[in-house]
Amino acid sequence: MLLKDKTAAISGAASARGIGLATARLFAEHGARIAILDIDEAAARKAAADLGPQHLGVACDVANKPSCQKAADEVIAAFGQVDILINNAGVTQPVKTLDIDEASWDRIQDINCKGVLFLSQVFIPHMRARKRGAIACMSSVSAQRGGGIFGGPHYSSAKAGVLGLAKAMAREFGPDGIRVNCVTPGLIQTDITGGKLNDEMRKDIVKGIPLDRLGEASDVAGVYLFLASDLSAYVTGAVIDVNGGMLIHG
Ligand SMILES: NC(=O)c1ccc[n+]([C@@H]2O[C@H](COP(=O)([O-])OP(=O)(O)OC[C@H]3O[C@@H](n4cnc5c(N)ncnc54)[C@H](O)[C@@H]3O)[C@@H](O)[C@H]2O)c1
């Protein structure tokens, strides 16, 4: 039980096969009380109810500051304390540079990167007052190697922005007892690819992965658990790859 008596808010945790919900399940198994924050309110409520009556499903559009504030107020009032924030919500779009229009650029930046800022801004004052907190943010291999498989350049840019933002927050809030880290997954089998991954593509991609398989949502959940728990008490500003060796740094 790595998270006994802890509480966690996890964004983008309502979709059935997603990384966020796998994380919520794992954290609950480790004793945490979970708030699932998602733009899909009905799915968030259902996912939380499926986890058990002590958990909470809350509507939250991470790209909208008032919506983040309302969600944080509700979670803090219900739980009394929030120890862990997982900035996991994100969307992708497989388009090339010359095809990115302004609205798409803004949408991808807003949800993937600005959302990390907004949700952190509404939970950090509470964490700072308690002199403790663990924040983990979702980036991507796409940020590191200039494209994953399904994300366009605007997605790479937004996820690279998350790395810079998280490192800066780690530096700023370390003295307040708040740790901020990132995960950079490779290709994880969830619904974010919108069913566009066919068998031939899968085989081709796996050829470039030393561990010889695509990732599972639970692979990322395990790393989020490490970053949320006291096992990582002296880790901040770090970026942890969860990519099966798809990218190995020099
Ligand atoms: N699947 C992969 O291969 C992969 C790789 C690297 C990074 N990621 C990142 O992992 C995160 C989770 O993705 P997933 O693969 O589980 O996909 P998913 O589509 O299953 O989950 C995304 C969740 O975010 C929610 N969401 C979308 N817009 C939102 C908003 N504005 N506010 C709040 N919630 C919102 C969705 O409703 C959904 O529940 C994303 O940030 C994604 O970019 C995924």
The ligand as a Gaussian input file, in Angstrom:
#p B3LYP/6-31G(d) Opt

LIG

0 1
 N       -1.543000       6.567000     -25.846000
 C       -0.325000       6.951000     -26.154000
 O        0.355000       6.335000     -26.981000
 C        0.288000       8.154000     -25.467000
 C        1.681000       8.363000     -25.597000
 C        2.254000       9.469000     -24.969000
 C        1.459000      10.344000     -24.255000
 N        0.104000      10.118000     -24.167000
 C       -0.694000      11.064000     -23.391000
 O       -1.344000      10.356000     -22.340000
 C       -2.485000      11.087000     -21.899000
 C       -3.662000      10.154000     -21.781000
 O       -3.997000       9.692000     -23.065000
 P       -4.638000       8.260000     -23.381000
 O       -3.761000       7.613000     -24.384000
 O       -4.987000       7.562000     -22.127000
 O       -5.921000       8.741000     -24.212000
 P       -7.493000       8.773000     -23.887000
 O       -8.088000       9.450000     -25.072000
 O       -7.969000       7.415000     -23.509000
 O       -7.579000       9.694000     -22.605000
 C       -7.593000      11.099000     -22.658000
 C       -8.587000      11.593000     -21.604000
 O       -8.496000      13.023000     -21.540000
 C       -9.812000      13.542000     -21.489000
 N       -9.800000      14.926000     -21.979000
 C       -9.710000      15.375000     -23.265000
 N       -9.769000      16.711000     -23.303000
 C       -9.881000      17.130000     -22.004000
 C       -9.983000      18.416000     -21.403000
 N       -9.998000      19.546000     -22.126000
 N      -10.082000      18.483000     -20.055000
 C      -10.097000      17.345000     -19.304000
 N      -10.017000      16.102000     -19.828000
 C       -9.909000      16.002000     -21.162000
 C      -10.629000      12.602000     -22.344000
 O      -12.035000      12.706000     -22.080000
 C      -10.043000      11.248000     -21.929000
 O      -10.676000      10.716000     -20.782000
 C       -2.649000      12.232000     -22.915000
 O       -2.098000      13.412000     -22.376000
 C       -1.819000      11.768000     -24.090000
 O       -1.388000      12.842000     -24.900000
 C       -0.482000       9.052000     -24.744000

